[in-house]
Amino acid sequence: MLIGHGASRVASIVLAAALGTSLLAFPSEAVAQPNCPDFYYVEHEDGGIDYICRGTSPGQENESEPSDGSGVNSLSCDLSLVEGRGDAQWCEGVNACWAAIPSYLYPTPDMWPEEPPTEDSVYTFKKCYALDGGELPGVWEFITPGDSGLSLEELAWEAFGELVVPDFTLAHSPPVHAVIFVDTWWWVEGPSDGEVRGSSAGGVVAIAEPARLEVDPGDGSGVMDCPFVVRESDVCSHVYDRASVNGTARNGDGLAAHPARARLVYDVRFENNGAPLTLPGLPEALESEWQETPVRVTEVQAVVR
């Protein structure tokens, strides 16, 4: 009798809260991809549980982008199918699941559980539903409080989830509006140019080091790779060759503007109790959401008398 590893982890967290047993501390924010095959959960003081997507597992591709600036992504299943059921609800891929901890449902006598592995073990029940509402077979399993069963690789992914990209805005000079055929400088305001460290996950820490700033001037010229510049400087510049009369965006004054945008890119490394940790398949980069800044671009004409 097996249960999905995501469900086991949820059951352990809920059970630990009920029995006063301490497990690993999970983050409340994460930068990860939606529709990923691996999840973990955050248990709050009020008893609520938040879904957190761990990120793309090694060897799998995921082209979806985060849903908002918080870094916490939308669920990949319909949790309304299991709303209010059991002691926990979560996604396993596109399936919506719930669990009773301890179980108040039991299998037929021929599937009756064997003796619990420890005196503290609790018998649990899990039920999942497909996107179309179809029921999947229920499963039962013993859960032992405090047994997180996390590997070093899993701890590294959870440490990666501890990384939170700082808020920022895209700034430019000239500050009011850009001028065609004149250099426009770009930088970001808000973050520092130092490394970002996440909280420890079982001794494993993820560190994000600034790598570059990606800027899209919004005029169709494409994305530029710039140094990670956090103060006014000419190291990231672009020359507009047309005004924003036909721009698709509007600035704060309602004037036509080019939809300029930028995002932060970090290189990621890991440490295990202070020592460098290198494992195949771990994330090597961390990217922020794109932040847009409409930029009015004007043409300056000389008048000859």
C-alpha positions as CSV (number, residue, x, y, z in Angstrom):
1,M,0.0,0.0,0.0
2,L,1.7,3.1,-1.3
3,I,0.8,6.8,-1.1
4,G,2.2,9.6,-3.2
5,H,5.3,11.2,-1.6
6,G,3.6,14.6,-1.7
7,A,0.7,13.2,0.2
8,S,3.0,11.5,2.7
9,R,4.7,14.8,3.4
10,V,1.4,16.6,3.9
11,A,0.2,13.9,6.2
12,S,3.4,14.2,8.2
13,I,3.0,17.9,8.6
14,V,-0.6,17.8,9.6
15,L,0.1,14.9,12.0
16,A,3.1,16.7,13.5
17,A,0.9,19.8,14.1
18,A,-1.7,17.6,15.8
19,L,0.8,15.8,18.0
20,G,3.1,18.7,18.7
21,T,6.0,17.1,16.8
22,S,8.5,19.3,15.1
23,L,9.4,18.7,11.5
24,L,11.6,20.7,9.0
25,A,10.6,24.4,8.7
26,F,9.2,25.0,5.2
27,P,9.2,28.4,3.5
28,S,6.1,30.5,3.0
29,E,7.4,32.0,-0.2
30,A,9.2,30.4,-3.1
31,V,10.3,31.1,-6.7
32,A,9.2,28.1,-8.6
33,Q,7.4,26.9,-11.7
34,P,3.7,25.9,-11.8
35,N,2.5,22.5,-13.0
36,C,5.7,20.9,-11.7
37,P,5.6,17.3,-10.6
38,D,7.0,17.9,-7.1
39,F,5.4,19.9,-4.3
40,Y,5.8,20.6,-0.6
41,Y,3.6,22.3,1.9
42,V,3.7,25.0,4.6
43,E,1.7,24.4,7.9
44,H,0.8,27.7,9.6
45,E,0.0,28.4,13.2
46,D,-3.7,28.6,12.4
47,G,-3.6,25.1,11.0
48,G,-3.8,26.1,7.4
49,I,-1.6,24.6,4.8
50,D,-0.2,26.4,1.7
51,Y,0.7,24.6,-1.5
52,I,4.3,25.4,-2.7
53,C,5.7,24.2,-6.0
54,R,9.2,22.8,-5.5
55,G,10.3,23.6,-9.0
56,T,11.1,21.7,-12.1
57,S,12.5,18.3,-11.2
58,P,15.9,17.2,-12.7
59,G,15.6,16.1,-16.3
60,Q,12.2,17.6,-16.9
61,E,11.3,20.7,-18.8
62,N,8.8,23.3,-17.7
63,E,8.2,26.5,-19.8
64,S,5.5,28.0,-17.7
65,E,6.2,31.3,-15.9
66,P,5.3,32.3,-12.4
67,S,1.9,33.7,-11.9
68,D,2.7,36.9,-10.0
69,G,5.5,38.8,-8.3
70,S,5.2,36.8,-5.1
71,G,6.9,33.9,-6.6
72,V,4.1,31.5,-5.5
73,N,2.4,29.9,-8.4
74,S,-1.1,28.9,-9.2
75,L,-2.2,25.4,-8.4
76,S,-2.0,22.9,-11.3
77,C,-5.3,21.1,-10.3
78,D,-8.8,22.0,-9.3
79,L,-8.8,22.0,-5.5
80,S,-12.5,22.8,-5.4
81,L,-13.0,19.1,-6.0
82,V,-11.7,18.4,-2.5
83,E,-12.6,21.6,-0.7
84,G,-13.4,21.0,3.0
85,R,-12.6,17.3,2.8
86,G,-10.3,15.5,5.3
87,D,-7.5,17.2,7.2
88,A,-5.4,18.3,4.2
89,Q,-5.9,19.1,0.5
90,W,-3.2,19.4,-2.1
91,C,-2.2,18.8,-5.8
92,E,-0.4,15.8,-7.1
93,G,0.3,16.9,-10.7
94,V,-3.2,17.6,-12.1
95,N,-5.0,15.5,-9.5
96,A,-6.7,17.1,-6.5
97,C,-6.2,15.0,-3.3
98,W,-7.3,15.0,0.3
99,A,-6.3,12.9,3.3
100,A,-7.9,11.9,6.6
101,I,-5.3,11.8,9.4
102,P,-5.9,9.5,11.2
103,S,-8.2,7.6,8.8
104,Y,-11.8,7.3,9.6
105,L,-12.2,5.0,6.6
106,Y,-10.8,1.5,6.4
107,P,-10.3,-0.9,3.5
108,T,-12.0,-4.3,3.1
109,P,-10.8,-7.0,5.5
110,D,-8.6,-8.6,2.9
111,M,-6.7,-5.3,2.7
112,W,-6.6,-4.7,6.5
113,P,-3.3,-3.0,7.6
114,E,-0.5,-4.9,9.2
115,E,0.9,-3.9,12.6
116,P,2.1,-0.2,12.7
117,P,5.8,0.2,12.3
118,T,6.1,2.2,15.5
119,E,3.8,3.0,18.5
120,D,3.5,6.6,17.2
121,S,2.5,5.6,13.7
122,V,-1.0,6.7,12.5
123,Y,-3.1,5.1,9.8
124,T,-4.1,7.6,7.0
125,F,-6.3,7.6,4.0
126,K,-5.8,9.5,0.7
127,K,-8.3,10.1,-2.1
128,C,-7.6,11.9,-5.4
129,Y,-9.7,13.2,-8.3
130,A,-8.7,13.8,-11.9
131,L,-9.3,17.2,-13.6
132,D,-12.6,15.9,-15.0
133,G,-13.8,14.9,-11.5
134,G,-13.2,11.2,-11.9
135,E,-12.3,9.4,-8.7
136,L,-9.0,7.6,-8.3
137,P,-8.6,4.6,-6.0
138,G,-8.2,5.5,-2.4
139,V,-5.0,4.4,-0.6
140,W,-4.0,3.8,3.0
141,E,-0.6,4.2,4.7
142,F,1.0,4.4,8.1
143,I,2.6,7.8,8.8
144,T,5.2,8.3,11.5
145,P,5.5,11.8,13.0
146,G,8.9,13.4,12.5
147,D,9.9,11.1,9.6
148,S,10.3,13.6,6.8
149,G,12.2,11.2,4.6
150,L,13.9,14.0,2.7
151,S,17.1,13.3,0.7
152,L,19.9,15.8,0.4
153,E,18.6,16.6,-3.1
154,E,15.1,17.3,-1.8
155,L,16.5,19.5,0.9
156,A,18.4,21.5,-1.8
157,W,15.2,22.0,-3.7
158,E,13.5,23.2,-0.6
159,A,16.4,25.5,0.1
160,F,15.9,26.8,-3.4
161,G,12.3,27.5,-2.5
162,E,13.6,29.7,0.4
163,L,15.1,32.2,-2.1
164,V,13.0,35.3,-2.5
165,V,13.8,37.7,-5.3
166,P,13.8,41.3,-4.0
167,D,11.2,43.8,-5.3
168,F,12.5,46.2,-7.8
169,T,11.5,48.9,-10.3
170,L,13.1,49.7,-13.7
171,A,14.5,53.2,-13.9
172,H,15.9,55.1,-16.8
173,S,17.6,58.4,-17.7
174,P,16.5,60.8,-19.1
175,P,14.0,60.3,-16.3
176,V,10.8,61.9,-17.7
177,H,11.0,60.7,-21.3
178,A,13.6,59.2,-23.6
179,V,14.7,61.0,-26.8
180,I,15.3,59.3,-30.1
181,F,19.0,58.9,-31.2
182,V,20.1,59.7,-27.6
183,D,21.4,57.1,-25.2
184,T,18.8,56.0,-22.6
185,W,20.4,54.5,-19.5
186,W,18.8,51.6,-17.6
187,W,19.1,50.3,-14.1
188,V,17.0,48.8,-11.3
189,E,16.0,50.4,-8.0
190,G,15.3,48.4,-4.9
191,P,17.7,45.4,-4.8
192,S,21.3,45.5,-3.7
193,D,24.1,44.1,-5.8
194,G,25.0,41.6,-3.1
195,E,24.0,37.9,-2.8
196,V,20.7,36.7,-1.6
197,R,20.7,33.9,0.9
198,G,17.7,31.7,1.7
199,S,16.9,30.2,5.1
200,S,18.3,26.8,5.9
201,A,16.4,23.6,5.0
202,G,17.9,20.9,7.2
203,G,21.3,22.5,7.0
204,V,21.2,23.2,3.2
205,V,21.2,26.8,2.1
206,A,20.7,28.2,-1.4
207,I,22.7,31.4,-2.3
208,A,21.8,33.6,-5.3
209,E,24.5,35.8,-6.7
210,P,23.6,38.6,-9.1
211,A,24.4,37.6,-12.7
212,R,22.8,40.1,-15.0
213,L,19.9,42.4,-15.8
214,E,17.8,41.6,-18.8
215,V,16.1,44.7,-20.3
216,D,13.6,44.9,-23.1
217,P,13.3,48.5,-24.3
218,G,9.9,47.7,-25.7
219,D,10.5,49.0,-29.2
220,G,10.9,45.6,-30.9
221,S,14.6,45.6,-30.7
222,G,14.7,42.6,-28.4
223,V,16.1,41.8,-24.9
224,M,19.5,43.2,-23.9
225,D,21.8,41.4,-21.4
226,C,23.3,44.1,-19.1
227,P,25.4,44.1,-16.0
228,F,23.5,43.8,-12.7
229,V,23.3,47.6,-12.2
230,V,21.3,49.0,-9.2
231,R,22.2,52.6,-9.5
232,E,22.3,55.2,-12.3
233,S,25.0,54.3,-14.8
234,D,25.7,54.2,-18.5
235,V,26.7,50.5,-18.5
236,C,23.3,49.5,-19.7
237,S,22.1,51.8,-22.5
238,H,19.9,51.7,-25.6
239,V,19.2,54.2,-28.4
240,Y,15.6,54.5,-29.6
241,D,15.2,55.2,-33.3
242,R,11.5,56.1,-33.2
243,A,9.1,57.9,-31.0
244,S,6.4,56.2,-29.0
245,V,3.5,57.8,-30.9
246,N,2.3,54.3,-31.9
247,G,3.4,52.6,-28.7
248,T,1.2,49.9,-27.2
249,A,1.5,51.1,-23.7
250,R,0.6,54.3,-21.8
251,N,2.6,56.1,-19.1
252,G,1.2,57.6,-16.0
253,D,0.0,60.7,-17.9
254,G,-1.9,58.6,-20.4
255,L,0.6,59.3,-23.2
256,A,1.8,56.8,-25.7
257,A,4.9,54.9,-24.5
258,H,7.0,51.9,-25.3
259,P,6.4,49.0,-22.9
260,A,9.9,48.6,-21.5
261,R,10.5,45.8,-19.0
262,A,13.3,44.1,-17.1
263,R,14.0,41.1,-14.9
264,L,16.8,40.1,-12.5
265,V,18.8,37.0,-13.1
266,Y,20.9,35.3,-10.4
267,D,23.4,32.4,-10.4
268,V,22.5,29.9,-7.7
269,R,24.8,27.7,-5.6
270,F,24.3,25.6,-2.5
271,E,25.9,24.9,0.8
272,N,25.4,22.0,3.2
273,N,26.3,23.1,6.8
274,G,28.6,25.7,5.3
275,A,30.4,23.4,2.8
276,P,29.8,23.7,-0.9
277,L,27.2,21.3,-2.2
278,T,27.1,20.2,-5.8
279,L,24.5,17.7,-7.1
280,P,23.4,17.0,-10.7
281,G,20.1,18.5,-11.7
282,L,19.9,21.2,-9.1
283,P,18.8,24.7,-10.4
284,E,21.6,26.9,-11.5
285,A,19.7,30.1,-12.0
286,L,17.0,32.2,-10.4
287,E,14.9,34.7,-12.4
288,S,12.5,37.3,-11.3
289,E,9.2,38.2,-12.8
290,W,9.3,40.8,-15.6
291,Q,8.6,44.3,-14.3
292,E,7.2,46.7,-16.9
293,T,7.9,50.5,-17.1
294,P,6.1,52.4,-19.9
295,V,8.6,54.8,-21.4
296,R,7.6,57.8,-23.4
297,V,10.0,58.4,-26.3
298,T,10.0,61.8,-28.1
299,E,11.6,63.4,-31.0
300,V,13.4,66.7,-30.5
301,Q,13.2,69.1,-33.5
302,A,15.4,72.1,-34.1
303,V,13.7,75.3,-35.2
304,V,15.8,77.4,-37.6
305,R,14.9,81.1,-37.9
